[in-house]
Amino acid sequence: MRTLAAAVTIGLTCGAAAADPPADQWVPMFNGKDLRGWTPKFTGSPAGENLLDTFRVQDGLLVASYDRYDEMRGRFGHLFYERKLSHYRIRLEYRFVGQQVKGGPTWGLMNSGIMLHSESAQSMRRDQAFPVSIEAQFLGDDGTGKRTTGNLCSPGTNVTLNGAVPKDHCPQTSTVAVPPGEWTRFEVEVRGGQTLRHLVNGVVTAEYSHPTYDLADEDGRRVKGTGPLELTEGYVALQAESHPVQFRNIELLVLEP
């Protein structure tokens, strides 16, 4: 999603990740061969259409590539995992490579993320840019040290951060900057509607709670419908926002409620 306001820094919680459970309790989400178990959705296209083969597998990596684009044209992409999740941990490694596609937004430079508690690919409007969800944001540093990774965005939603709902839907929560091209270990821990945490290389960069639909947002109201206001479950999705990005070692650990 769009870049955050670099001048605002709130909600930073430093610390280390909880001790890892045995390795055999983690389940691979990506088989290293194809996109089985994942559904793409691009702005302007129906769910299931992998526009210009953006999401693909190369050398065992899951990648978002723009080598078949002449220009971005606002065609933001999301790749949705097949299972709806509530209490879980996801860990992966990512890195930005190459150059941003022509016509990509300024904030899209080295920008990706994981969408949490998301609506499904099939429920998105055809021309919708971002699913109603909570984003655990990846950013690559542009050399200034101000573009920090592991931040929070909330398209169509609200969260409670430091006891209040942020006015900015992309507040800067992290102080961790990562050089482009460097593999970065990222993890999210989600416990229903109670607590959500982002960790970069084992350091907590964001912690917040009580996600709800944003009733001031048209898509937030649409997805909520007649259901409860608070989000306690949903889908996860990886982003393609105009800069090539690679993912590997994508794993899931389901937690007890």
C-alpha positions as CSV (number, residue, x, y, z in Angstrom):
1,M,0.0,0.0,0.0
2,R,1.1,3.7,-0.1
3,T,4.1,4.8,1.8
4,L,3.8,6.0,5.3
5,A,4.4,9.4,6.7
6,A,8.1,9.4,7.4
7,A,7.9,12.2,9.9
8,V,5.5,10.4,12.2
9,T,6.9,7.6,14.4
10,I,4.5,5.9,16.8
11,G,3.8,2.5,18.2
12,L,7.3,1.0,18.2
13,T,7.7,-2.0,20.5
14,C,11.1,-3.4,20.6
15,G,11.8,-7.0,21.7
16,A,12.5,-10.5,20.5
17,A,10.4,-13.2,19.0
18,A,9.0,-15.9,21.2
19,A,11.0,-19.2,21.3
20,D,10.4,-21.2,18.1
21,P,8.5,-24.4,18.4
22,P,10.0,-27.6,16.9
23,A,10.6,-27.2,13.1
24,D,8.2,-30.0,12.2
25,Q,5.3,-27.9,13.5
26,W,5.7,-25.3,10.8
27,V,3.9,-26.1,7.5
28,P,5.3,-24.9,4.1
29,M,2.8,-22.6,2.4
30,F,4.7,-22.6,-0.9
31,N,5.9,-25.8,-2.7
32,G,8.8,-24.2,-4.6
33,K,7.4,-25.5,-7.9
34,D,4.2,-23.7,-8.8
35,L,1.4,-21.4,-7.4
36,R,-0.8,-24.3,-6.2
37,G,-2.8,-23.1,-3.2
38,W,-2.6,-19.4,-4.1
39,T,-5.0,-17.2,-6.1
40,P,-3.9,-13.9,-7.8
41,K,-6.1,-10.8,-8.0
42,F,-5.1,-7.7,-9.9
43,T,-6.8,-4.3,-10.1
44,G,-8.9,-4.4,-13.2
45,S,-8.9,-8.2,-13.6
46,P,-11.0,-11.0,-12.2
47,A,-9.8,-13.2,-9.3
48,G,-7.6,-16.0,-10.6
49,E,-6.1,-14.2,-13.6
50,N,-2.3,-13.9,-13.2
51,L,-1.9,-10.7,-15.1
52,L,1.2,-10.8,-17.4
53,D,2.5,-13.8,-15.4
54,T,3.4,-11.3,-12.6
55,F,3.5,-14.0,-9.9
56,R,5.7,-16.9,-10.8
57,V,8.2,-19.4,-9.6
58,Q,11.8,-19.0,-10.5
59,D,14.7,-21.1,-9.2
60,G,12.5,-22.2,-6.3
61,L,11.5,-18.7,-5.3
62,L,8.1,-17.1,-5.4
63,V,8.5,-13.8,-7.3
64,A,6.6,-10.8,-8.4
65,S,8.1,-9.8,-11.7
66,Y,7.4,-6.9,-14.1
67,D,9.5,-8.0,-17.1
68,R,6.4,-8.3,-19.2
69,Y,5.0,-4.8,-18.4
70,D,5.4,-1.8,-20.5
71,E,4.0,0.4,-17.7
72,M,2.3,-0.1,-14.3
73,R,-1.0,1.6,-15.0
74,G,-2.3,1.1,-11.5
75,R,-2.5,-2.7,-11.8
76,F,-1.7,-3.7,-8.2
77,G,-1.6,-7.4,-7.4
78,H,-2.2,-9.6,-4.5
79,L,-1.6,-13.4,-4.2
80,F,-4.0,-15.0,-1.7
81,Y,-3.3,-18.1,0.3
82,E,-6.1,-20.7,0.1
83,R,-6.9,-21.0,3.8
84,K,-8.8,-18.6,6.0
85,L,-6.8,-18.1,9.2
86,S,-7.3,-16.7,12.7
87,H,-4.6,-17.6,15.2
88,Y,-1.3,-18.2,13.5
89,R,2.3,-17.3,12.8
90,I,3.7,-16.8,9.3
91,R,7.4,-16.4,8.6
92,L,9.2,-15.8,5.3
93,E,12.2,-14.1,3.8
94,Y,12.0,-11.4,1.2
95,R,14.2,-9.2,-0.9
96,F,13.7,-6.5,-3.5
97,V,15.5,-6.8,-6.8
98,G,15.9,-4.9,-10.0
99,Q,14.2,-1.7,-10.9
100,Q,10.6,-0.4,-10.3
101,V,8.4,-0.7,-13.4
102,K,7.8,2.4,-15.4
103,G,4.7,4.3,-14.1
104,G,4.9,2.8,-10.6
105,P,3.9,5.3,-7.8
106,T,6.7,6.9,-5.9
107,W,5.6,5.1,-2.7
108,G,5.7,1.8,-4.6
109,L,9.5,1.9,-4.7
110,M,10.7,-1.3,-2.9
111,N,7.3,-1.7,-1.3
112,S,5.4,-5.0,-0.6
113,G,3.8,-6.8,2.3
114,I,1.6,-9.4,3.8
115,M,-2.1,-8.6,4.0
116,L,-3.7,-10.1,7.2
117,H,-7.4,-10.8,8.1
118,S,-8.1,-10.0,4.5
119,E,-11.2,-10.4,2.5
120,S,-11.0,-13.1,-0.2
121,A,-9.7,-12.5,-3.7
122,Q,-13.2,-13.4,-5.0
123,S,-14.9,-10.8,-2.9
124,M,-12.8,-7.8,-4.2
125,R,-14.4,-5.4,-6.7
126,R,-12.8,-5.8,-10.1
127,D,-11.2,-2.3,-10.0
128,Q,-10.3,-2.4,-6.3
129,A,-6.6,-1.6,-5.6
130,F,-6.2,-3.2,-2.2
131,P,-8.2,-5.8,-0.3
132,V,-9.9,-4.7,3.0
133,S,-7.3,-6.0,5.4
134,I,-4.3,-5.1,7.6
135,E,-0.9,-4.9,6.0
136,A,2.3,-5.9,7.5
137,Q,4.5,-3.7,5.2
138,F,7.9,-4.4,3.7
139,L,10.0,-1.5,2.5
140,G,13.5,-1.4,1.2
141,D,15.7,1.5,2.3
142,D,16.5,4.0,-0.5
143,G,19.8,5.1,1.2
144,T,18.3,7.7,3.5
145,G,17.7,5.3,6.4
146,K,14.1,6.8,6.7
147,R,12.3,4.0,4.8
148,T,11.7,1.5,7.5
149,T,10.4,-2.0,7.2
150,G,7.8,-3.9,9.3
151,N,5.3,-1.0,9.4
152,L,1.5,-1.1,9.5
153,C,-1.1,-0.1,7.0
154,S,-4.9,-0.6,7.3
155,P,-6.9,-0.4,4.0
156,G,-10.6,-0.3,4.9
157,T,-9.8,-1.1,8.6
158,N,-8.8,0.4,11.9
159,V,-6.6,-0.9,14.7
160,T,-5.8,0.1,18.2
161,L,-2.2,1.2,18.6
162,N,-0.9,2.6,21.9
163,G,-4.4,2.7,23.2
164,A,-5.9,4.8,20.4
165,V,-6.9,4.4,16.7
166,P,-4.3,6.1,14.5
167,K,-5.6,8.9,12.3
168,D,-3.0,7.9,9.6
169,H,-3.8,4.5,7.9
170,C,-0.1,4.0,7.4
171,P,1.6,5.2,10.6
172,Q,5.4,4.6,10.9
173,T,5.8,2.0,13.6
174,S,9.3,0.7,12.8
175,T,12.9,2.1,13.1
176,V,14.4,-0.8,11.2
177,A,15.7,0.0,7.7
178,V,17.0,-2.8,5.4
179,P,19.2,-2.3,2.4
180,P,17.7,-3.4,-1.0
181,G,18.8,-6.7,-2.3
182,E,19.3,-8.2,1.2
183,W,17.3,-11.2,2.3
184,T,15.2,-10.1,5.3
185,R,13.5,-12.5,7.7
186,F,9.9,-11.4,8.4
187,E,7.3,-12.8,10.7
188,V,3.8,-12.0,11.8
189,E,2.0,-13.3,14.9
190,V,-1.8,-13.0,14.8
191,R,-4.0,-14.0,17.6
192,G,-7.5,-13.4,16.3
193,G,-8.7,-9.9,17.2
194,Q,-6.6,-9.7,20.3
195,T,-2.9,-9.0,19.3
196,L,-1.0,-8.7,16.1
197,R,2.8,-8.4,15.9
198,H,5.3,-7.8,13.2
199,L,8.9,-8.9,13.6
200,V,11.9,-8.1,11.4
201,N,14.9,-10.3,11.9
202,G,13.5,-11.2,15.3
203,V,12.8,-7.7,16.5
204,V,9.2,-6.5,17.1
205,T,8.5,-3.5,14.9
206,A,4.7,-3.2,15.4
207,E,2.2,-4.4,17.9
208,Y,-1.5,-3.6,17.9
209,S,-4.9,-5.0,18.7
210,H,-8.7,-5.0,18.1
211,P,-8.8,-4.6,14.3
212,T,-12.2,-3.5,13.0
213,Y,-13.8,-2.5,9.7
214,D,-13.5,1.2,8.9
215,L,-17.1,2.3,8.5
216,A,-16.0,5.5,6.9
217,D,-14.5,3.5,4.1
218,E,-16.8,2.2,1.3
219,D,-15.1,-1.1,0.9
220,G,-14.9,-1.5,4.7
221,R,-18.6,-1.1,5.0
222,R,-19.2,-3.5,2.0
223,V,-17.1,-6.3,3.4
224,K,-18.5,-5.9,6.9
225,G,-22.0,-6.2,5.6
226,T,-24.2,-7.4,8.5
227,G,-21.4,-9.2,10.2
228,P,-19.5,-8.2,13.4
229,L,-17.4,-5.0,13.4
230,E,-14.2,-6.7,14.7
231,L,-12.0,-8.8,12.5
232,T,-10.9,-12.0,14.0
233,E,-10.0,-14.1,10.9
234,G,-9.4,-13.8,7.2
235,Y,-7.1,-14.6,4.4
236,V,-3.4,-13.7,3.9
237,A,-2.0,-12.3,0.7
238,L,1.4,-11.2,-0.7
239,Q,1.7,-7.9,-2.6
240,A,2.9,-6.8,-6.0
241,E,3.0,-3.0,-5.9
242,S,5.3,-2.2,-8.9
243,H,8.8,-3.2,-7.7
244,P,10.1,-6.8,-8.3
245,V,10.3,-8.8,-5.1
246,Q,11.3,-12.3,-4.2
247,F,10.0,-14.6,-1.4
248,R,11.3,-17.8,0.0
249,N,10.9,-20.1,3.1
250,I,7.2,-19.2,3.5
251,E,5.9,-21.2,6.5
252,L,2.8,-21.3,8.6
253,L,2.3,-22.3,12.2
254,V,-1.4,-22.6,13.4
255,L,-1.8,-21.5,17.0
256,E,-4.3,-22.6,19.6
257,P,-7.0,-19.9,20.2
